[in-house]
Amino acid sequence: MSTPPNDTCLSLHDAARLLSPAAAHATEVALAQAIEHGELRANVKRWATEQWEGRQLPGNINRLETWIERSDLDAWAARRTA
């Protein structure tokens, strides 16, 4: 696993666990979809199909090495609940 670009970034996996610990995979999928649709900014790393680890996310996004700024995550979460 790579290190975050700065101390205000979360991996997609950690962001999902922060938002919904009981439904982390479903939240990972929602975050990946938001990234794919341009609703959430992220520094994305994608898996090659033969490298896939665990359950697949939209766009082959690597949940452990895709980084989301905490402020972007908070803004996205606020828009979802509004």
Backbone hydrogen bonds, N-H to C=O, Kabsch-Sander energy under -0.5 kcal/mol:
donor,donor_aa,acceptor,acceptor_aa,energy
9,C,6,N,-1.3
10,L,68,I,-2.6
12,L,66,T,-1.8
13,H,63,R,-2.4
15,A,11,S,-2.7
16,A,12,L,-2.3
17,R,13,H,-2.2
18,L,14,D,-2.1
19,L,15,A,-2.2
20,S,16,A,-2.7
23,A,20,S,-1.1
24,A,21,P,-0.7
27,T,23,A,-2.2
28,E,24,A,-2.6
29,V,25,H,-2.4
30,A,26,A,-2.0
31,L,27,T,-2.7
32,A,28,E,-2.7
33,Q,29,V,-2.6
34,A,30,A,-2.2
35,I,31,L,-2.4
36,E,32,A,-2.7
37,H,33,Q,-2.0
38,G,35,I,-1.4
39,E,34,A,-2.7
40,L,34,A,-1.1
43,N,67,W,-2.9
44,V,42,A,-1.0
47,W,60,N,-3.4
51,Q,48,A,-2.2
52,W,48,A,-0.5
52,W,49,T,-1.1
60,N,57,L,-1.7
61,I,58,P,-1.0
62,N,45,K,-3.3
63,R,61,I,-0.7
66,T,62,N,-0.5
67,W,43,N,-2.3
67,W,65,E,-0.5
68,I,10,L,-3.0
70,R,8,T,-2.9
73,L,69,E,-2.4
74,D,70,R,-2.7
75,A,71,S,-2.1
76,W,72,D,-2.4
77,A,73,L,-2.7
78,A,74,D,-2.2
79,R,75,A,-2.0
80,R,76,W,-1.8
81,T,77,A,-1.4
82,A,78,A,-0.9
